[in-house]
């Protein structure tokens, strides 16, 4: 055995596991790159690894319990590093489960690097996990939402420089087309701490000559209002998916004030109207919190009416969960469980009916879509320019565009068949 082979056998193994939002997933991929660059071998199984890094989420109580359970399962790892929101917001609970673990606050690559020693020659990590890459552009936020533990965990807005982000995108882009997702707690707030803004960043990324599609992550209405005109122009970029993720959280202005969201329901509708008028066909995704303290039946009906009137393509429904240390936790326990469950079910039924109706309008349409990942069985998932999810019942090469015809509609995705040129 030569020296190189001998070193490869002796190389230390690291396993990284992530939960929660796209930002967490993006940071976990960066952690893998950091480890590989310091000589660690990245493995897909925690058993037998020398280091486990767990990127945690505690956005709701159910998720927190799942994290504590997972920590117990991983407690026998020779070395365990806990990062993500639990490392800041609920550290004392985690320490009771794994007192020997090391903790790194979320969005702190320098702190993580300081814990990880140099093991050998740097290695470039090359992974083929579909045709989609995630690039975090900021951590923290400018908001003060009364219910949000993530704000407490990540702190104030800290944007990455335009140059750093562009270099990350350029490094991730392979020879084939791919989807690039830029993500943050609030993408529309990006750059306000650096004297720049999201539209400027997006235009700069789109100047990269490679063939790719850019998906812009969640943005809060309060931040979007401040850049509304350039925001609309940003979505006109040919490389940008026409996809707007704009959480309203409630149609009740009273509850939005209690939540300290910094906008009204009419502000949300104004943003949607402006963007749709300038970017026809854009896909709208929004979020609703059900059962927030003080929510009445009238507030619930307002949520249903908003869905019927604004016709979002996607509605992410979350039942309110009291989080320790937040202002909302001191204001009450929220709506009784059975009523929250009933309201959540009714909103979901309305959302599915609306989205199914919109998807049926696309039946028979011929579109060009990018293959981004393999689905169940021999299927492939593709994305249209409007970020509509298409499923084709055949194994297609990822990172390529295909001409397809939409043949079936469901509330959450569309079925399509590949059109083969004559």
N, C-alpha and C positions, 0 to 999 in steps of 0.2 A: 504493500500500500504506500502510495507516495504521500508527501507531506500535506498536499492540498486535500486529498481524500481523507487523511487522518484528521485534519482540522474540521472537515465537514461533519465527521461522525461525532466529534467532541463539542460541536457548537451548541450553545445553550438555546433552549426552546422557549418560545413565548406564545401565549394564547390571549387574544383580545375578544371580549364579548360586550356588545352594546345593546341598550334598551332605550325606548322612548323616541324622541323627535329626530328629524332628519339631521339637525345640528349635532346631536350625540353620535349618530352614525358617521357623519362626516369627520368628527373629531376622532372617532375610533380608527378610521382608515388612516388618518394622519399619525396616530399612535403606532400603528403597524409599520408605517414608513419610517418613523423615528427609530423604532426598535431594529428594523432591518438595517438601517443606516449605521447602527452601532454594533452590527455583527450578530444580532439574534436571528434565529431561524423561526419564522412565523408558522405556527401549526394550527390545525383545525379542531383539535381536541384538547381539553384541559388536562386530561389524565396523562401523566408522563411529562408534562411541561414543567419547566423550572420557574416560570413566572406567569401569573395570571393577572390581567388588567380587566377590571369590570367597570364599564361605563354605565352609570346608574341613572335612573329616573324616579322622581317622587312626586310627579305632577298631581296624582290623586292617591288616596289612601290605599286603594287596591293595588296599585303599582308599587307603593312603598312596601306593602306586605310581601309582594312577590320578590322584591329586591332583598329583603331580609332573609327570605327562604333560600334564595340563590346564594347569598353570602355564606350561609350555613353549609350549603352543599359544596362550596369551594374552599371552605376553611382549612382543609388539609393540604392545600397547595403549598409548596415550599416557600413561595413568596407571593403575596397578594397585594396589588395596588388597587385602591378604590378611587375612582374619579367620577365625574358627572355630578349631578345636583345633590345626591346623598352625601357626598364628601364635604359639602358646605352646609346644607340646610338641616340634615338629620344625622350628622356625624356621630353624636353620642349614642344613638340607637344602633348604628352599625358597629361601633366599637364594642358594644356589649356582646355582639355575635362573634366578631373577629378582632379581639384586642391586639393581635400581632400585626394586623394589616397596616399598610402605609396609605395615607390619604393625600390626594392632590385635588385642589379645587378645579371645577370645570373651566375650560378655556384657558388653561395655564400650561402651554407646551414647554415653556422654559423650566417651570418647576418639575415637570415630569422628566425632562431631559436630565435635570440635576440628580434625580434619583437613580437613573439608569446608567450603568457604567459602560465604558468602551470594552467590547469583547474581542474585537478583531477587525479585519478589513471591512470597510463599509460595503453594503450590498444594496443593489436597487431592487425594490420589491415590485414584481410584475405579477398582477393577478388578472385573470379573465373572469370577472363576475358580471356577465351581461355587458351591455354597452352603455352604462350610466356611471357617472362620477359625481361626487359631492364635494363642493368647495365651501367651507365656512368663511363668511366675510366679516363677521363681528360676533362678539359675545356680550351679554348684558343688554340693557335697554334703557330708554329714557322714561318709560312709563312708571306708574305707581299703582297698578291694579290691586284692589283690596284683597283679592282672593289668591293671588299668584305667588306660589312658593319658589318658582323658577327665578323670579325677579330677586328674591332674597338670596338665592344660591349663587347667581351669576353677577349681581351687582350692576353698576352703571355701565353704559354703553362704552365698548372699547372696539373700535373699528380697525380692521387690518388695512394697510396701505393699498392703494390701487396697484402699485407695482408688484407687491407680494401676491395679490390675488391673481393678477394677469399671469405672473410666472407660474403659479400653481395650475391655472387652466392650461397654459401652454405645455406644461410637463405631463399633464394627464391625457392630453389629446394624442391618440394614436393615429395611424395612417387612415383608419376607417372613420366614418362619421360616428358620432356618439352624442348622447344626452349629457349635458353638464348642468347640475343643479347648484345654484348659489343659495346659501341658507344662513339664517340668523334668527334670533327671537323676533326681530322686527326689521325686515330688509329695508323698508321705506325710511327707517331712521339712519341707515348706513351713511357714514361720512360726516354727519353733523358735528362730530367731535374732531374732525380733521380738516374742515373747510371744503368738503366736497359733498357729493350726494349720489344716490343710487343710479339715476339716469346717466350721469357722467361715467360711472363705473361700467354700466351695461354697454354704453356706446364704445367704451375702450375695449371691453372684452370682445365685442362683435367685430372689431378691427383685426382680430387674429385671423389670418388667412385660411386656417383649417376649416373643413366642412363639419359643422356641429350644430346642435340645437341647444339653446339655453333656457332652462326653467328657473323662474324667479320664485323664491320661497315666500312664506307668509309675511304680510305687512299689516300693521295696525291702521285703521282708518284715520286716527289722529295724526299719524306721521304722513300718510298718503295725501291728506288734504293740503299739506304744506308744499307739496311738489306735484300737484295734480296735473298741470299742463305738460311739464316735461315727462311725467309718468306715462301719460297717454302716448306721447311721441315715442317713448322707449319701447312700447309694445308693438310699434310699427316696424321695428327692426326685423328684417327677414329671418335672422337667426334666432329670434326670441319666440318661444312658444307663446301662443295667445292664451295665457292662463293666469287668472287673477285669484289669489287666495287672500280673501279679505274677511276676517272674522267679525261678525256683528255682535255676537254673544247674547244680545237681547234686543227685542224690538221695543222695549219699554224704556223711555228716557229716564224715568225715576230709578229703575234698576241700573241703568248705565251710569247715572250719577253715583249711586251707592257703590258700584264697582270701581268708580274713579277711572273710567275708560277715556274720558277727555273728548267725547264726541256725542252726537245725538243719532237717533235712527235715521233722521232726514239727511244728516251728513253722509251716512253710509249709502243711502239711496242716491244721493247726488254724485258720489264717486262712481257708483255702478253705472248711472245714466251717462255720465261724461265719457267714461272709458268705452262703454258699448257704442256710443254715437260715433266715436273716432276709430274704434277697432271692432267692427261688426263681426259677430260670431265668436267673440272671446268666451272662453269657458270660465264660469264663476264658481268658485268654491268658497263656502263660508262656514262659520262655526256658531253653535248655540249652546249656552249653558242652561240646563234645565234644573229647576228646583232651588235656585239661588235664594238665600234668606229674604223673605218679604215678597217673593213672587206670588201673584194672585192668579185666579182663573182668567181675569181680564188680560193680564200680561201674557199668559199662555196663548190665549186667542190671538193676541197681537203677533206672537211668533208665527203662528199658523198663517195669519194673513200676510205677513211679510214674505213667506215662502211662496204663497199663491200669487203675490203681486210682482215680486222680483224674479221669480223663476230661476233660482240658482241650480246649477248642474249638480253640485255636490253640497251636502250639508253634513258636517261632522257634529254629532250630538254627544254632549258630555253631561252626565249627571253631576251636580255640584258636590264637591268633596271638601270638607273643612280641612284646611292645612295649617299646621302649627306655626305660630309666629306671624300669621297674616292678620290684617285688620278685620277681614270678614269672619275669621274664626271667633272673634270676640262679639260679633253682632248677632249670633244665633246659629242654630243647627241646620237651618234650611227647611225646605218643605218636607213633610213626612214622606217616608220611603215609598209607600205604595202609590201615593199620588204622583211623586216624581217619576216613578216607573211608568205609570199610565200616560203621563204627558210626553215622556220620551218616546213611547211606542206610537202615540198619535202623530208626533212630529216626524218620526221616521217613516210612517205610512204615507204621510203627505209628501214628504221629500221624495220617496220612491215613485209615487204616482206622477209627480211633476217631472222628475228626471226621465222616467220611462216615456212620457209624452214627448219630451224634447228629443230623446234618442230615436224614437220612431220616425220623426221628421227627416232623419238622415238615411232611412232605408233606401237602397238602390243608388246611393251617391257613390261616385268613384273618386277616390282620393289617393294622394301619395302619403305614405307613412314610414316612419323609421322603426326598424326592428331593434328593440332595446333589451329584451330578456326572454328566456325560454319559460313557457308556462307548464301547466300540468300535462303529463303524457308527452305527446309529440307536438304540442301547440307552441305558438310563438306570440308574444305580446308586442304590439306596435303602437306608436303614438302619431297622431295626426298633428298638423301645425297648431291646432286648437287644443292639443294635449288630450284628445279623446283616446280612450283605451280601446284598442281593437285586438281581438283574438282571432288568429288564423289557425286552422286545424292542420298544421304541418310544421315540420322543423325547418325554419328559415335561418339563413346566415345572419348573425347579429351585426349591427353597424351598417346595414344597407337599407336603402329606400326601396319600397315596393309599391306598385300600383295595385290597389285593391278595390273591391266593391263591397259595400256594407250590405249584409244579407239578413241579420237578425239583431234585435234590440232587447236589452235588459235594462233595469234601472241603473246598473253600475258599470256596464261595459257593452261593447258592440261586437258582433261576430262579423267576420269579413272573409272573402275568398280572394286569393291572389289572381290577378289578371295577367295571363301569359300572352305576350305580343304574338300576333299571327305571323 
